[in-house]
Amino acid sequence: KFRARAEVGVVRGGHKIALPALACLGAWLAFVLYFWSTEEAFSLPQALAAGGGTAALVLWIFGPPWSNPRRLASRKIGQAYACLFGEREDAIMSAAATRLARVLDGSEDVPDAPQQDVPIDEMSEAAPAGFCVDCKDQRAKVHCAQCDDCFCRVCFEMLHRKGKRASHTAQKLPAAITNALSSASAGTSGEMDIEEDDEPLANVAPAAGSPAGIWFTERAKYIPMRLTMPERKILRLLEAALSVSTYTDKIDSGALKKAKRTHAQLQELCSMLSALAVADDYADGKELVEGRTFKQKEAFFQAVFEIGRRHKVMNPEKMRGEYGKLIYMLQDSVTPEVSQLMDMSCVGPLNTVYRFLSERGAEAVLQDDLVSTATREIIADGAKARVTLNRESKEKHRAIESLGDKYASRRITEDEIKLCLYSIGDNHSYLTANRDPVDKMIEYLAALFSPEQPDPGYDLSISGGDGGARLSHSHEKQYGYVLQSLSLWREIAHDMFRLWCLSEEDLLASDTRYELRDTGQGQQRVQASPKVSRAMRNVLHATQQKVGHWIGSSVVHLGDNNVPNALVFIDKYTQVSCILNPIIIVIKQIPELCKNAQIAEYIDSTFGGPDTLRKDILYDFFKSAFDGSGADNFYDAGSCIDGRLTSAWHWCSSISEKPFYPIFKLAGFASFDGEFQR
């Protein structure tokens, strides 16, 4: 307060000295021009005009002399100086900071965001010529003779999967006709170019030493870069700030009106930015807090938040509470009413391996045949001898050194190339921990259960209403239902990095607003997710083609009460490994437990031996974890895509009631949820 009063005093009292000084300057110049000019070149009026003009020119160039002398000494604030030396942007920034300060102080109301009313007929307009009539954003591939409509490959399979439509006949559209229609539509209606079908990534990596092709190039577009040591320091700062933040508690309470909610969003966002700036550099942070000029450190804030997002994608088990606050805070920062007051963007692109290499002209690394050897996962699971593991480790190390030495240049160092290879290796480690458990469960299903004739006592058939089941399946149908559900989870885990990147694009899109709604699970942000929804439909279609006959519903809940937004969608499917891994670990630990005489006697007397125990656990899981239970109605659980995962979680919640629960505890089982804090 004292500093503010002092500066106001300087501003108000400076003219007492500055204005007479300017008058004296003008009079002295007029005197010189009139009396000392040769041959009376200036008359008295001309000399007075020249003196006054010179004083005005000084005032215009260097700014008002009654401005703060400290500010005038450090920065020229005159209009001409701003035009000549590029200070106009600083003046605009200062105006935006002043307006933000008035809003935060309550002296100015939060401006309403411009309303974009979309007519109903425009919302339900027909698909452009050459595009699918259902999704309207993919090129049509087939024409249905009975429906007399054109569909993309995925939508046709989804809509004609069963019922009377299953007997419809389809004719493949020639590519020339499709491209001609879509080009004409784009030229006449002003539509933006639509990308081709968003196909899932290839699910089989090249073997070590085999040609890499484009597999690594396509996958590297969604693999985040591993954090460096300086970035890890920034990550600790961000985690500490988010851990003490109560952003969602204050913003998503549902009790705030629109204007007050926007005001609260601005306060919380500015508090977070101020804390990060002060913790990074006290002097710069102090100036930023006093002037509210957050745009000066826009690049720093984008880098900090990008590091947190990148770390979360690489480590889904980390930042389980902090990541939600971060995403929702960034989601609010891109809304029109907040962004126009902040005059900056907190969201930057994710730093992926492909982006890092392409910026430095080294994307050829991804097509080198050695990259498959340099990034492969070496697993000591007891199936390989120690000699084999040592040999593979040396081959991997030599491949990394060779690639680093081969592609190093002035634009990219050898260590940076190695960091990219390590990042791809981290992705392989993620697949080992999250995709391979699903493969193991599929292997157990195929090895221990027959798809047609059940073994005595191991009939997988279920009946609706029996034991909480909502589905009625025969043994053969339940076997196929479990197999296709696990296959779908496997494809989602394999494609998770791409789905995660698309989810963040949907969440942080400035043109997609969310609605705060009570979904029965508290206040949730319900938001449409077109990109991840389209990608998920393609993954589902690829799985259906792989397993053949599809059992149950194909509905993908996204943007409704069941799965409100893409963040909830990602959180649901990152839990698949949390469900399956403990079961696999317990099954693998059963032979080790039987080495103890007392435990072996207990297993033999209670379950009939270790083999019977293993089959009992899997039988109960395959039957009860896929019965459509876990919700209050059939639509929320049942056989829909997300309901399958809901049923599995319901089985996990009742694990303590199972007869084999003591075996889980003896094997070291703690919970399916894993470690929550870090």
PABA-435564 format. One line per 5 residues: their letters; for each residue x, y, z of C-alpha. Coordinates in Angstrom, 1 decimal. Each point is the difference from the previous one (the first is absolute). Example, Ala and Ser with C-alpha at 12.3 -4.5 7.8 and 13.67 -1.06 7.14 Angstrom:
# PABA-435564
as) 12.3 -4.5 7.8; 1.4 3.4 -0.7
//
This chain:
# PABA-435564
kfrar) 0.0 0.0 0.0; 2.9 2.4 0.8; 1.6 -0.7 -3.3; -3.3 0.6 -1.9; -0.6 3.3 1.8
aevgv) 3.6 1.2 -0.7; -0.4 -0.8 -3.7; -3.4 1.8 -0.1; 1.7 3.0 1.6; 2.7 0.1 -2.6
vrggh) -2.6 -0.2 -2.8; -2.1 2.8 1.5; 2.8 2.3 1.0; 2.5 -0.4 -2.8; -1.7 2.6 -2.2
kialp) 1.0 2.7 2.4; 3.6 -0.3 -1.2; -0.3 -1.6 -3.4; -2.4 2.5 -1.6; 2.0 3.1 0.8
alacl) 3.1 -1.8 -1.2; -1.7 -0.7 -3.4; -1.1 3.6 -0.2; 3.5 1.3 0.7; 1.4 -2.4 -2.7
gawla) -2.5 1.3 -2.6; 0.7 3.7 0.9; 3.8 -0.5 -0.1; -0.2 -1.6 -3.4; -2.3 2.8 -1.4
fvlyf) 2.5 2.6 1.4; 2.9 -1.7 -1.7; -1.8 -0.4 -3.4; -1.2 3.7 0.0; 3.1 1.9 1.2
wstee) 2.9 -2.3 -1.1; -1.2 -1.2 -3.3; 1.9 1.5 -3.0; -1.7 2.5 -2.3; -3.2 0.0 2.1
afslp) -1.1 -3.4 -1.3; -2.7 -0.3 2.7; -2.6 2.5 1.0; -1.2 0.2 3.6; -3.2 -2.0 -0.7
qalaa) 2.0 -2.6 -1.9; 2.6 -0.3 2.8; -2.8 -0.4 2.7; -1.7 -2.7 -2.2; 3.3 -1.8 -0.4
gggta) 0.7 0.0 3.7; -3.4 -1.2 0.9; 0.1 -2.7 -2.7; 3.3 -1.2 1.3; -1.3 -0.3 3.6
alvlw) -3.1 -1.9 -1.3; 2.3 -2.3 -2.0; 2.0 -0.8 3.2; -3.2 -0.7 1.9; -1.3 -2.3 -2.8
ifgpp) 3.2 -2.0 -0.3; 1.0 -0.5 3.6; -3.5 0.0 1.6; -1.6 2.2 2.6; 2.7 1.4 2.3
wsnpr) -2.3 -0.3 3.0; 0.0 -3.8 -0.3; 1.7 -2.1 2.6; 3.8 0.8 -0.4; 1.0 -3.5 1.0
rlasr) -2.2 -1.5 -2.8; 1.1 2.7 -2.5; 3.7 -0.8 0.7; -0.4 -3.7 -0.5; -2.5 0.1 -2.9
kigqa) -0.8 2.6 -2.6; -3.7 0.3 -0.1; -0.6 2.7 -2.6; -2.1 -0.9 -3.1; 2.8 0.7 -2.5
yaclf) 2.5 -2.0 1.9; -2.5 -2.9 0.2; -0.5 0.2 -3.8; 3.7 0.2 -0.8; 1.3 -2.6 2.5
gered) -2.8 -2.5 0.3; -1.5 1.0 3.4; -3.6 0.0 -1.3; -0.4 -3.6 1.1; 1.1 0.9 3.5
aimsa) -2.5 2.8 0.1; -2.8 -2.4 -1.0; 1.3 -2.5 2.5; -0.1 2.6 2.7; -3.6 0.9 -0.9
aatrl) -1.0 -3.6 0.2; 1.7 -0.4 3.3; -1.7 3.1 1.3; -3.4 -1.3 -1.0; 0.7 -3.4 1.6
arvld) 1.0 1.7 3.2; -3.3 2.0 0.0; -2.0 -3.2 -0.5; 1.9 -1.9 2.8; -0.4 3.0 2.3
gsedv) -3.8 0.1 -0.6; 0.0 3.5 -1.5; -1.1 -1.3 -3.4; -2.5 -2.7 -0.8; 1.0 -3.2 -1.9
pdapq) -1.0 0.5 -3.6; -2.4 -2.4 -1.5; 1.4 -2.4 -2.6; -1.5 0.5 -3.5; -2.9 -2.3 -0.5
qdvpi) 0.1 -2.2 -3.0; -3.6 -1.0 -0.6; -0.1 -2.9 -2.5; -3.4 -0.5 -1.7; -1.6 -3.4 0.4
demse) -0.1 -0.6 -3.7; 3.7 0.7 -0.3; 0.8 -2.4 2.8; -1.9 -2.8 -1.8; 1.2 0.8 -3.6
aapag) 0.6 -2.7 -2.5; 3.4 -1.5 -0.5; 2.1 1.6 -2.7; 0.0 -1.8 -3.4; 2.5 -2.9 0.1
fcvdc) 0.0 -0.4 3.8; -1.7 -2.5 2.3; -3.6 0.9 0.8; 0.4 -1.1 3.6; 3.3 1.4 1.3
kdqra) 0.2 2.8 -2.7; 3.8 0.3 0.4; 1.3 -3.1 -1.8; 0.0 -0.6 -3.8; -2.7 -2.5 -1.1
kvhca) 1.4 -3.4 -1.0; -3.2 -2.1 -0.6; -3.5 0.6 -1.2; -2.9 -1.9 1.5; -2.6 -1.0 -2.6
qcddc) -2.9 -0.3 2.5; 0.8 3.2 2.0; 1.0 1.8 -3.2; 2.7 1.8 2.1; 3.8 0.1 -0.1
fcrvc) 1.9 -1.0 3.1; 3.6 -0.2 1.1; 1.3 -3.5 0.7; -0.3 0.3 3.8; -3.5 1.5 0.1
femlh) -1.4 -2.5 -2.4; 1.2 -3.0 2.0; -1.3 1.6 3.2; -3.5 0.8 -1.3; -0.4 -3.3 -2.0
rkgkr) 1.3 -2.4 2.6; -3.3 -1.6 0.9; -3.7 0.1 -0.5; -1.6 0.5 -3.4; 2.9 2.3 -1.1
ashta) 2.4 -3.0 0.2; -1.6 -1.3 -3.2; 0.6 3.3 -1.9; 2.4 -0.1 -2.9; 2.9 2.4 -0.4
qklpa) 1.9 1.1 -3.1; 3.5 1.3 0.3; 0.3 3.5 -1.4; 2.9 0.7 -2.4; 2.7 2.2 1.4
aitna) -0.2 2.4 -2.9; -3.7 0.7 0.6; 0.5 0.5 3.7; 2.9 2.4 -0.5; -1.8 1.9 -2.7
lssas) -3.1 0.5 2.2; 1.9 0.9 3.1; 2.2 2.5 -2.0; -3.1 1.6 -1.5; -1.6 0.2 3.4
agtsg) 3.0 1.6 1.5; 0.2 2.5 -2.8; -3.6 1.1 0.1; -1.0 -0.2 3.7; 3.3 1.4 1.5
emdie) 0.6 -3.1 2.1; 3.5 -0.6 1.3; 2.0 -2.9 -1.3; -0.9 -3.2 1.8; 2.7 -2.5 0.8
eddep) -0.2 -3.6 -1.1; -1.3 -2.7 2.3; 1.8 0.1 3.3; 1.3 -3.5 0.0; 1.3 -1.6 3.1
lanva) 3.8 -0.4 0.3; 1.5 -3.3 -1.2; 0.0 -2.4 3.0; 3.0 -2.0 -0.9; 3.4 1.7 0.4
paags) 2.9 -1.0 -2.3; 2.2 -2.7 1.4; 3.5 0.9 1.1; 2.2 0.4 -3.0; -2.8 0.0 -2.5
pagiw) -0.9 3.0 -2.3; -1.7 2.7 2.0; -2.1 1.4 -2.8; -2.5 2.7 1.1; -1.0 -1.8 3.2
ftera) 2.2 2.1 2.3; -0.7 3.2 -2.0; -3.7 -0.2 0.5; 0.3 -1.1 3.6; 2.5 2.6 0.9
kyipm) -2.5 2.7 -0.8; -1.8 -0.8 3.3; 3.0 -1.1 2.2; 0.9 2.8 2.5; 3.6 0.8 0.6
rltmp) 1.6 -1.2 3.2; 0.6 2.8 2.5; 3.5 1.4 0.4; 1.4 0.9 3.4; -0.8 3.7 -0.2
erkil) -3.6 -0.9 -1.1; -0.3 -2.3 3.0; 0.8 2.9 2.3; -2.8 2.0 -1.6; -2.3 -3.1 0.3
rllea) 0.6 -0.1 3.8; -0.9 3.7 0.2; -3.2 -0.6 -2.0; -1.0 -3.0 2.1; 0.5 1.9 3.2
alsvs) -2.1 2.9 -1.2; -2.8 -2.3 -1.2; 0.0 -2.1 3.2; -1.0 3.0 2.1; -2.4 1.4 -2.6
tytdk) -3.8 -0.3 0.6; -0.9 1.1 -3.5; -2.7 -2.5 -0.8; -1.6 0.3 3.5; -0.5 3.7 -0.5
idsga) -0.9 0.1 -3.7; -2.1 -3.1 -0.4; -2.2 0.4 3.1; -3.1 0.8 -2.1; -1.0 2.9 2.3
lkkak) 1.7 2.8 -1.9; -1.7 2.0 -2.7; 1.7 0.5 -3.4; 1.6 3.3 0.7; 1.2 -0.9 3.5
rthaq) 1.3 -3.3 -1.3; 2.0 1.7 -2.7; 1.4 2.4 2.7; 0.9 -2.9 2.2; 1.7 -1.8 -3.0
lqelc) 2.1 3.2 -0.7; 1.0 0.2 3.7; 1.1 -3.6 0.3; 1.8 0.0 -3.3; 1.9 3.2 0.8
smlsa) 0.9 -1.4 3.4; 1.4 -3.1 -1.6; 2.0 2.0 -2.6; 1.3 2.4 2.7; 1.1 -2.8 2.2
lavad) 1.9 -1.7 -2.9; 1.6 3.2 -1.1; 1.2 1.0 3.5; 1.3 -3.4 0.7; 2.0 -0.1 -3.2
dyadg) 1.5 3.5 0.2; -0.8 2.3 3.0; 0.9 3.3 -1.7; -1.9 -0.7 -3.2; -2.9 -1.5 1.9
kelve) -0.3 3.0 2.2; -0.2 2.3 -3.0; -2.5 -2.3 -1.6; -2.2 -0.1 3.1; 0.0 3.8 0.4
grtfk) -0.7 0.8 -3.6; -2.2 -3.1 -0.9; 2.0 -0.3 -3.2; -0.3 -3.8 -0.3; 0.5 0.2 -3.8
qkeaf) 3.7 0.8 0.5; 0.5 -3.6 1.2; -2.4 -1.7 -2.3; 2.6 -2.4 -1.4; 1.1 -1.0 3.6
fqavf) -3.6 -0.8 1.1; -0.6 -2.0 -3.1; 3.2 -2.0 0.5; -0.9 -0.7 3.7; -3.5 -1.3 -0.8
eigrr) 1.3 -2.0 -3.0; 2.5 -1.7 2.2; -2.7 -1.1 2.4; -2.2 -1.2 -2.8; 2.8 -1.9 -1.6
hkvmn) 1.0 -1.7 3.3; -3.5 -1.1 0.5; -0.3 -1.6 -3.4; 3.2 -2.0 0.5; -1.0 -0.9 3.6
pekmr) -3.7 -0.5 0.3; 0.3 -1.2 3.7; 1.6 3.4 1.0; -1.7 3.4 0.7; -3.4 -1.7 0.5
geygk) -1.5 2.9 1.8; 2.2 2.8 -1.3; -0.6 -0.8 -3.7; -3.7 0.6 0.2; 0.5 3.4 1.6
liyml) 2.5 0.9 -2.7; -2.2 -1.0 -2.9; -3.1 1.7 1.3; 2.0 3.1 0.7; 1.4 0.0 -3.5
qdsvt) -3.5 -0.8 -1.3; -1.3 3.2 1.6; 2.9 2.1 -1.2; -0.9 -0.6 -3.7; -3.6 1.2 0.5
pevsq) -0.7 3.3 -1.8; -1.0 1.9 3.2; 3.3 -0.9 1.7; 2.4 0.1 -2.9; -1.0 3.5 -1.1
lmdms) 0.8 1.3 3.5; 3.2 -2.0 0.5; 1.2 1.0 -3.5; 2.1 -3.1 -0.2; -0.2 -3.8 -0.5
cvgpl) 1.1 -2.5 2.6; -0.2 -3.0 -2.4; 2.8 -1.0 -2.3; 0.5 -3.1 -2.2; 1.2 -3.2 1.6
ntvyr) 3.7 -0.6 -0.7; 0.0 -3.4 -1.7; 2.9 -2.0 -1.4; -0.9 0.7 -3.6; -0.5 3.7 0.6
flser) 3.3 0.3 1.8; 1.9 -1.8 -2.8; -1.8 1.7 -2.9; 0.8 3.5 1.4; 3.7 -1.0 -0.1
gaeav) -0.1 -1.8 -3.4; 0.7 -3.4 1.5; -3.2 -1.9 -0.7; 2.0 -2.5 -2.1; 1.0 -1.6 3.3
lqddl) -3.5 -1.6 0.2; 0.4 -1.8 -3.3; 3.4 -1.5 0.8; -0.1 -3.8 0.3; 2.0 0.2 3.3
vstat) -2.7 1.9 1.8; -2.0 -3.2 0.7; 3.1 -1.5 1.7; 0.8 3.2 1.9; -3.5 0.4 1.5
reiia) -1.0 -3.6 0.7; -1.1 -1.1 3.4; 2.3 -2.5 1.8; -2.1 -2.0 2.5; 1.6 -2.3 2.5
dgaka) -3.1 -2.2 0.6; 1.9 -3.3 0.4; -0.8 -1.1 -3.5; 3.4 1.1 -1.3; 3.5 -1.1 1.2
rvtln) 2.3 2.6 1.5; 2.4 -0.3 -2.9; -2.8 0.9 -2.4; -1.0 3.0 2.1; 3.6 1.2 0.1
reske) 0.3 -0.3 -3.7; -3.2 1.9 -0.8; 1.0 2.7 2.5; 3.4 0.5 -1.8; -1.7 0.0 -3.4
khrai) -2.4 2.7 1.2; 2.8 2.1 1.4; 2.0 -0.2 -3.2; -3.0 0.9 -2.1; -0.7 3.1 2.1
eslgd) 3.7 1.1 -0.2; 0.0 -0.6 -3.7; -3.2 2.0 -0.7; 1.2 2.9 2.2; 3.3 0.2 -1.8
kyasr) -1.5 -0.4 -3.5; -2.7 2.7 0.2; 1.7 2.6 2.3; 0.4 3.4 -1.7; 0.1 3.7 0.8
rited) -3.7 0.1 0.5; -0.3 -3.1 2.3; 2.5 -1.5 2.3; 0.8 -3.6 0.7; -1.6 0.2 3.4
eiklc) -3.2 1.4 -1.4; -0.3 -2.9 -2.4; 0.6 -2.5 2.8; -2.7 1.8 2.0; -2.5 -0.6 -2.9
lysig) 0.9 -3.7 -0.1; -0.4 -0.3 3.8; -3.4 1.7 -0.4; -1.1 -2.6 -2.5; 1.3 -2.7 2.3
dnhsy) -2.1 1.5 2.8; -3.0 -0.5 -2.3; 0.9 -3.7 -0.3; 0.2 -0.2 3.8; -3.5 1.5 0.2
ltanr) -1.3 -2.6 -2.4; 1.7 -2.8 2.0; -1.7 1.2 3.2; -3.5 0.8 -1.5; -0.5 -2.0 -3.2
dpvdk) 1.8 -3.2 0.8; -2.3 -0.8 3.1; -3.0 0.0 -2.4; 1.9 -2.4 -2.3; 0.7 -2.2 3.0
mieyl) -3.7 -0.2 1.0; -0.9 -0.9 -3.6; 2.6 -2.7 0.1; -1.5 -1.4 3.3; -3.5 0.1 -1.5
aalfs) 1.1 -2.0 -3.1; 2.1 -2.5 2.0; -2.3 -0.8 2.9; -3.5 0.3 -1.5; -1.6 -1.5 -3.1
peqpd) -2.0 2.3 -2.2; -2.7 -2.6 -0.8; -0.2 -2.7 2.7; 0.5 1.0 3.6; 1.9 -2.2 2.4
pgydl) -2.0 -1.4 3.0; -0.4 2.7 2.6; 1.3 2.8 -2.3; -3.0 1.0 -2.0; 0.3 3.7 -0.8
sisgg) -3.7 0.5 -0.8; -1.8 2.8 1.9; -3.7 0.8 0.5; -1.4 3.5 0.5; -1.0 0.6 3.6
dggar) 2.1 -2.8 1.3; 2.8 1.3 2.3; -0.5 3.6 -1.2; 0.5 -0.9 -3.6; -1.7 2.2 -2.6
lshsh) 0.8 -2.1 -3.0; -1.1 -3.5 -1.1; 2.7 -1.9 -1.9; 0.7 -3.7 -0.7; 3.5 -1.3 0.6
ekqyg) 1.0 0.5 -3.7; -1.5 3.5 -0.1; 1.6 1.0 3.3; 3.4 -1.4 -1.2; -0.2 2.2 -3.1
yvlqs) -1.2 3.0 2.0; 3.0 -0.2 2.3; 2.4 -0.6 -2.9; -1.3 3.1 -1.9; 0.0 2.2 3.1
lslwr) 3.6 -0.9 0.8; 1.0 0.4 -3.7; -1.5 3.5 0.1; 1.8 0.9 3.1; 3.2 -1.2 -1.6
eiahd) -0.4 2.2 -3.0; -0.8 3.0 2.2; 3.1 -0.5 2.1; 2.1 -0.4 -3.1; -1.4 3.3 -1.4
mfrlw) -0.2 1.8 3.3; 2.6 2.7 -0.7; -1.8 1.1 -3.1; -3.4 -0.1 1.7; 1.5 2.1 2.9
clsee) 1.4 2.7 -2.4; -3.4 0.2 -1.8; -1.8 0.2 3.4; 2.1 3.0 1.0; -0.7 1.6 -3.3
dllas) -3.8 -0.4 0.6; 0.3 1.2 3.6; 2.0 3.1 -0.8; -1.8 1.0 -3.1; -1.2 3.6 0.2
dtrye) -2.9 -0.6 -2.3; -1.5 -2.9 2.0; -1.8 1.3 3.2; -0.8 -2.2 2.9; -3.1 -0.1 2.2
lrdtg) 0.2 -0.4 3.8; -2.7 -2.6 0.8; -1.0 -2.3 2.8; 0.4 -3.4 -1.6; -0.9 -2.0 3.1
qgqqr) 3.7 -0.2 0.9; 0.3 3.7 1.1; 0.6 3.0 -2.1; 1.8 -1.0 -3.2; 1.2 1.9 -3.0
vqasp) -2.0 -1.5 -2.9; 1.8 0.7 -3.3; -0.1 -1.5 -3.5; 3.1 -1.7 -1.1; -0.1 -0.4 -3.8
kvsra) 3.6 -0.9 -0.6; 0.4 -2.8 2.6; -3.5 -1.2 -0.8; 0.8 -0.5 -3.7; 3.3 -1.7 0.9
mrnvl) -1.8 -2.3 2.5; -2.5 -1.0 -2.7; 2.8 -1.0 -2.3; 1.7 -2.0 2.8; -3.4 -1.7 0.6
hatqq) -0.4 -0.7 -3.6; 3.5 -1.6 -0.3; -0.8 -2.2 3.0; -3.3 -1.1 -1.5; 1.7 -1.0 -3.2
kvghw) 2.6 -1.9 1.9; -2.3 -2.1 2.2; -2.7 -0.4 -2.6; -3.5 -0.3 1.5; -0.7 2.8 2.5
igssv) -2.0 -0.7 3.2; -1.8 2.7 1.9; -0.3 3.8 -0.5; 2.4 2.1 -2.0; -0.9 3.3 1.7
vhlgd) 3.0 2.1 1.1; -1.0 2.3 2.8; 1.8 3.3 -0.3; -1.3 3.5 0.8; -3.0 -1.2 2.0
nnvpn) -0.9 -0.8 3.6; 2.0 -3.2 0.0; 3.2 1.3 -1.5; -0.2 3.8 0.3; 3.1 0.9 -1.9
alvfi) 3.3 -1.3 -1.5; 1.8 0.2 3.4; -2.4 -2.5 1.6; 0.3 -2.2 -3.1; 3.8 -0.1 0.3
dkytq) -0.1 -0.6 3.7; -2.4 -3.0 -0.5; 2.2 -1.8 -2.5; 3.3 0.6 1.8; -1.4 -2.1 2.8
vscil) -0.2 -3.2 -2.0; 3.6 -1.0 1.0; -0.9 0.8 3.6; -2.8 -2.6 -0.2; 1.9 -2.8 -1.9
npiii) 3.5 0.3 1.4; -0.8 -1.0 3.7; -1.9 -3.0 -1.3; 2.9 -1.1 -2.2; 2.5 0.5 2.8
vikqi) -2.0 -2.1 2.4; -0.3 -2.8 -2.6; 3.7 0.1 -0.5; 0.7 -0.1 3.7; -2.1 -3.1 0.7
pelck) 2.9 -2.4 -0.7; 2.2 2.0 2.2; -2.5 -0.1 2.8; -0.3 -3.7 -0.3; 3.6 -0.4 1.0
naqia) -1.1 0.8 3.5; -1.4 -3.3 1.5; -2.8 1.6 2.0; -1.2 2.1 -2.9; 0.2 -2.9 -2.4
eyids) -2.1 -2.1 2.4; -2.6 2.8 0.3; -0.2 0.4 -3.8; -0.4 -3.8 -0.5; -2.6 -0.4 2.7
tfggp) -2.0 3.1 -1.0; 0.3 0.3 -3.8; 1.3 -3.4 -1.1; 3.5 1.0 -1.0; 1.8 3.0 -1.6
dtlrk) -1.3 -0.8 -3.6; -3.6 -0.1 1.2; 0.5 3.2 2.0; 1.4 1.9 -3.0; -2.9 -1.1 -2.2
dilyd) -2.5 0.9 2.8; 1.3 3.5 0.1; -0.1 0.5 -3.8; -3.4 -1.7 -0.2; -1.5 2.4 2.5
ffksa) 1.6 3.0 -1.7; -1.1 -0.9 -3.6; -3.6 -0.8 1.2; -0.7 2.7 2.6; 2.1 2.9 -1.3
fdgsg) -1.7 -0.1 -3.3; -3.7 -0.4 1.0; -1.2 3.6 -0.6; -0.2 0.9 3.7; 1.2 3.1 1.8
adnfy) -2.6 2.6 -0.8; -3.6 0.9 0.8; -1.3 -0.7 -3.4; 0.7 -1.9 -3.2; 1.0 3.0 -2.0
dagsc) 2.8 1.1 2.4; 1.5 -3.4 0.3; -1.2 -3.0 -2.1; 2.0 -1.0 -3.1; 0.9 3.5 -1.3
idgrl) 3.7 0.7 -0.5; 0.5 1.9 3.3; -2.4 -2.3 1.9; 2.4 -2.9 -0.4; 2.6 1.9 2.0
tsawh) -2.6 1.0 2.5; -0.8 -3.6 0.6; 3.6 -0.8 0.5; 0.4 2.7 2.6; -3.1 -1.3 1.8
wcssi) 1.7 -3.4 0.2; 3.1 1.6 1.5; -2.1 1.7 2.6; -1.3 -3.3 1.3; 3.4 -1.9 0.0
sekpf) -0.1 -0.2 3.8; -3.1 -2.2 -0.2; 1.6 -2.5 -2.2; 1.1 -3.4 1.5; 3.5 0.4 -1.5
ypifk) 0.6 3.4 1.5; 2.4 -1.4 2.7; 2.2 -1.2 -2.9; 0.1 3.6 -1.3; 1.2 1.3 3.4
lagfa) 2.6 -2.7 0.3; 1.3 0.9 -3.5; 0.5 3.6 1.2; -3.1 1.6 -1.5; -0.9 3.4 1.4
sfdge) -2.6 1.5 -2.3; -0.9 0.4 -3.6; 0.3 3.8 0.2; 3.8 0.0 0.5; 2.0 2.8 1.6
fqr) -2.0 3.2 -0.1; 2.3 2.8 1.1; 3.1 -0.3 -2.1
//
